[in-house]
Amino acid sequence: MPAPTRPDLKLNSQHLFDAIIIGAGPAGLSAGLALSRVKRTTVIFTSGEYRNEKAHLAHAILSRDHEPASEIRRIGREQISAYGTAHFVDRAVTQAQQNTSSQTFEAVDAHGETWRGRKVMLATGIRDVPPAIDGYASCWGSDIWQCLFCDGLERADRPAGTLGFANPMYLHNISIMFQLGCPSVTVFANGPLELGDGATARAMDVARVRGVRVDERRIRRLVRLEDELGIDVVFEDGSQTRVGFLVHKPDVKLVAPNLARDLGVEIVSDGKGGELLKRNEPFCETNVRGVFTAGDAGIAMKQFTVAMSQGSIAGAGINVQLCGEQDEEIVRKFKIAAS
């Protein structure tokens, strides 16, 4: 059954939207869809840059397994647009602020146009910061992965490896490699293996017992092979070895942290050297009333389906708050009229 539509609302920057959604990945789109279902107007911004844009296909998404993430976004945007209550802006947001006198929020896009809304959702995501290894960037997303629920199975018949062993979670990835059937697993340390704490050292001991080899040779470059053949790891001594894929979790940075700071949103440590937007349960509201966050920017478990879930929850939270405020205003006006 097609989605119900509303009359053309002629949504533009002169409209006061129920919510400004900054980011149109899985979190932002899920929030937009949830709010469309309760006839809330939204303006949804997208810079056109996505963390998973280099991934060939998305996996472990119910009913959308093995589909390009771009196609999932396209379908989501199409379905949201059918409700007639969302307006998409294909531009980044450069500034955001709260107008305390009117109790609304304002967002300025890359063209200098100002948009107003009663609530704001930051679904801005994060950016991966690649290590200083030649060729890493060209392999990231297509041959170097951080989640083996999302990728890995299709190349499980080949040797695999990790870049370093930064924390105990690398043992979890190694266990999955063996579970998938990889014939061998190597930790490419790129120099003397560094084990930051006791828990990481104990995890490495388990990996060695499982037959994992540690290669401490310095890496000169990584060469991505065509036709999904994997990666050639080329060492400084001129030798090389081939693997089907590598697992590595690079450092990350928040996208557009200035927007959070402009709005007064608290930025906290994720405990792993990165940052998160502080949010409160159950509805993903930040420390600033009326400002919500969902997706990679606000949660340590950075996966497509988790972002979708968080976006829906944040959308519900926005509606709960709007309904409460509307009820309070109706009661206030009733009391004035009755006095």
C-alpha positions in Angstrom: 0.0 0.0 0.0 1.5 3.4 -0.9 2.2 5.8 1.9 -0.6 8.4 2.5 0.2 11.9 1.2 -0.7 15.3 2.4 -1.5 18.4 0.4 1.5 20.3 -0.8 2.7 22.3 2.2 5.1 24.3 0.1 7.9 23.7 2.6 10.8 26.1 2.4 13.1 28.1 4.6 10.2 30.4 5.6 8.4 27.5 7.3 8.8 26.8 11.0 9.5 23.1 11.0 8.7 20.7 13.8 12.3 19.4 13.6 15.6 20.2 11.9 17.4 16.9 11.1 21.1 17.4 10.3 22.3 14.2 8.5 20.5 11.8 6.2 22.2 8.5 6.9 20.3 5.7 8.5 19.7 7.6 11.8 18.5 10.8 10.2 16.3 9.1 7.7 14.8 6.8 10.3 13.9 9.8 12.5 12.4 11.5 9.4 10.3 8.5 8.7 9.1 8.2 12.3 8.1 11.9 12.4 6.4 11.6 9.0 4.2 8.9 10.4 2.8 11.4 12.9 2.5 14.3 10.5 5.4 16.3 11.8 7.2 18.6 9.4 10.9 18.1 9.0 13.8 19.6 7.1 16.5 17.1 6.5 20.0 18.2 5.5 22.6 16.0 3.8 26.2 17.0 2.9 26.3 14.0 0.5 29.2 12.4 2.4 28.6 9.1 4.1 31.0 7.0 6.2 30.0 3.8 4.4 30.2 5.2 0.9 33.2 3.0 0.0 31.5 -0.2 1.1 30.3 -2.2 -1.9 27.3 -3.7 -0.1 25.5 -3.5 3.2 24.8 -6.6 5.2 22.9 -7.9 8.3 20.0 -5.5 7.6 16.7 -7.3 7.7 15.0 -7.3 4.2 18.0 -5.3 2.8 20.8 -7.7 3.1 23.4 -7.5 0.3 22.2 -4.2 -1.0 24.3 -1.0 -1.6 23.9 1.5 1.2 23.2 4.2 -1.4 20.2 2.2 -2.6 18.9 1.8 1.0 19.2 5.6 1.4 17.5 6.2 -1.9 14.5 4.0 -1.0 14.3 5.6 2.5 14.3 9.1 1.0 11.6 8.2 -1.5 9.4 6.7 1.2 9.7 9.7 3.4 9.0 12.1 0.6 5.7 10.3 -0.2 4.2 11.6 3.1 4.6 15.2 2.0 5.8 16.5 5.4 9.6 16.4 4.8 11.8 18.8 2.9 15.3 17.6 1.8 18.1 20.0 1.4 21.2 18.7 -0.3 23.6 21.0 1.5 25.6 20.8 4.7 24.8 22.9 7.7 27.5 25.2 8.8 26.0 26.9 11.8 23.3 26.2 14.4 22.0 28.1 17.3 19.1 28.3 19.7 16.8 31.4 19.7 15.9 31.6 23.4 13.4 34.4 22.9 11.2 32.3 20.5 12.3 28.9 22.0 13.2 27.7 18.5 16.4 26.6 16.7 18.1 28.0 13.6 20.4 26.2 11.1 22.4 28.0 8.4 23.2 25.9 5.4 26.3 26.1 3.1 24.5 28.6 0.9 23.8 30.9 3.8 20.1 30.2 4.0 18.6 30.1 7.5 16.1 27.4 8.5 14.0 27.3 11.7 12.6 24.4 13.8 11.2 23.6 17.1 13.6 20.8 17.7 17.0 19.7 16.3 18.4 16.3 15.7 22.2 15.9 15.2 22.7 12.8 13.0 26.0 14.1 11.8 28.0 10.9 12.3 31.7 10.4 12.5 34.7 10.4 10.2 37.4 7.7 10.2 41.0 8.9 10.5 43.3 6.5 8.5 46.8 5.6 9.9 49.8 6.8 8.0 50.2 3.7 5.9 50.5 4.2 2.1 47.5 2.6 0.4 45.4 2.3 3.5 42.8 4.8 2.3 42.2 3.1 -1.0 41.6 -0.2 0.8 39.4 1.1 3.5 35.8 0.1 3.2 36.4 -2.3 0.4 39.1 -4.6 1.8 39.8 -3.3 5.3 36.9 -3.6 7.6 36.1 -3.1 11.2 32.9 -5.2 11.6 32.8 -8.8 10.5 29.1 -9.0 10.9 28.9 -6.6 8.0 31.8 -7.9 5.8 34.1 -10.8 5.6 32.0 -13.9 4.9 32.4 -13.6 1.2 36.2 -13.9 1.5 36.4 -16.5 4.3 38.2 -19.0 2.1 41.4 -16.9 2.2 44.0 -15.9 4.8 43.0 -12.9 6.8 44.7 -10.5 9.2 44.5 -7.5 11.5 46.4 -4.3 11.5 47.8 -4.3 15.0 46.1 -5.5 18.2 45.1 -2.3 19.9 42.5 -3.8 22.4 40.9 -7.0 23.5 38.1 -6.7 20.9 40.6 -7.7 18.2 40.5 -11.2 19.7 36.7 -11.2 19.0 37.4 -10.3 15.4 40.0 -13.1 15.2 37.6 -15.6 16.7 35.0 -14.6 14.0 37.7 -15.1 11.3 38.2 -18.7 12.4 34.5 -19.2 12.8 34.0 -18.1 9.2 36.7 -20.6 8.1 39.7 -18.4 7.3 42.6 -20.8 6.8 45.1 -18.6 8.7 45.2 -15.3 10.6 48.1 -12.9 11.0 48.5 -9.9 13.2 50.4 -7.3 11.2 52.0 -5.2 13.9 53.9 -2.8 11.6 56.8 -2.9 14.0 57.2 -4.2 17.5 53.8 -5.4 18.8 52.3 -3.0 21.3 49.9 -4.3 23.9 48.5 -1.4 25.8 47.3 -3.1 29.0 46.9 -6.4 30.8 43.6 -7.2 29.2 45.0 -6.7 25.7 48.0 -8.8 26.5 45.9 -11.7 27.9 43.7 -11.5 24.7 46.9 -11.7 22.6 47.9 -14.8 24.5 44.6 -16.5 23.6 45.1 -15.5 20.0 48.6 -17.1 19.9 47.1 -20.3 21.4 44.6 -20.3 18.6 47.5 -20.3 16.1 47.6 -16.6 15.2 50.9 -15.5 13.8 52.4 -12.1 14.6 54.4 -10.3 11.9 56.4 -7.4 13.2 57.9 -6.3 9.9 57.4 -2.7 8.9 54.7 -2.1 6.3 55.7 -0.1 3.2 52.3 0.0 1.6 49.0 -1.8 1.1 48.0 -2.7 -2.5 44.3 -3.2 -3.3 43.8 -5.9 -5.8 41.0 -5.9 -8.4 38.0 -8.2 -8.6 37.9 -8.5 -4.8 41.0 -10.6 -4.6 42.1 -8.9 -1.4 45.3 -7.0 -0.4 49.0 -7.4 -0.9 50.8 -6.3 2.2 54.2 -5.0 1.0 57.0 -4.7 3.7 60.0 -2.4 3.8 62.3 -5.4 3.2 60.6 -5.8 -0.3 58.8 -9.0 0.5 55.0 -9.2 0.5 52.1 -11.4 1.5 48.5 -11.6 0.3 45.3 -11.7 2.4 41.7 -11.7 1.5 40.9 -8.9 3.9 42.2 -7.0 7.0 40.4 -5.9 10.1 41.3 -2.6 11.7 39.4 0.0 13.7 40.9 3.4 12.9 40.6 6.5 15.1 37.5 8.5 14.5 36.4 12.1 14.8 33.0 13.7 15.1 31.7 15.3 11.9 30.8 19.0 12.4 31.5 19.2 16.2 31.1 22.9 15.9 27.3 22.5 15.5 27.2 20.6 18.8 29.3 23.3 20.5 27.2 26.1 19.1 24.1 24.5 20.6 25.8 23.8 23.9 25.8 20.0 23.6 28.3 18.3 25.8 31.0 16.2 24.0 32.3 13.3 26.1 35.0 10.6 25.6 34.0 7.3 24.2 36.7 5.6 26.3 38.7 4.6 23.3 40.3 7.9 22.3 37.3 9.2 20.4 34.4 11.5 21.2 30.7 11.2 21.5 27.8 13.6 21.8 26.4 13.1 25.3 22.8 11.7 25.2 20.3 10.6 27.7 18.0 7.6 27.7 15.4 6.7 26.6 14.9 9.2 23.8 18.4 10.2 22.8 18.1 13.8 24.0 21.3 15.6 24.7 22.0 17.8 27.8 20.3 20.6 25.9 16.5 20.4 25.9 15.2 20.1 22.4 18.4 18.8 20.9 18.6 15.1 20.1 21.3 12.9 18.6 21.3 9.5 17.0 23.7 7.3 15.0 27.5 7.1 15.1 27.9 10.5 16.7 26.2 9.5 19.9 26.8 5.8 20.5 29.8 3.5 20.7 28.1 0.6 18.8 28.5 2.1 15.3 26.4 -0.1 13.0 23.8 0.6 10.3 21.0 -1.1 12.1 21.8 0.4 15.4 21.8 3.9 13.8 18.4 3.1 12.3 17.0 2.1 15.7 18.4 5.1 17.4 17.0 7.4 14.8 13.5 6.0 15.2 13.8 6.4 19.0 15.0 9.9 18.7 12.1 10.7 16.3 9.7 9.3 18.9 11.3 11.4 21.6 11.0 14.6 19.5 7.3 13.9 19.1 6.7 13.1 22.8 8.3 16.5 23.7 6.3 18.4 21.0 3.1 16.8 22.2 3.8 17.7 25.8 4.5 21.3 24.9 1.4 21.6 22.8 -0.7 20.2 25.6 0.8 22.7 28.1 0.1 25.6 25.7 -3.6 24.4 25.3 -4.1 24.2 29.0 -2.4 27.6 29.5 -4.8 29.2 27.0 -7.8 27.4 28.5 -7.0 28.8 32.0 -6.6 32.3 30.6 -9.9 32.1 28.8 -11.6 30.7 31.9 -10.3 33.4 34.3 
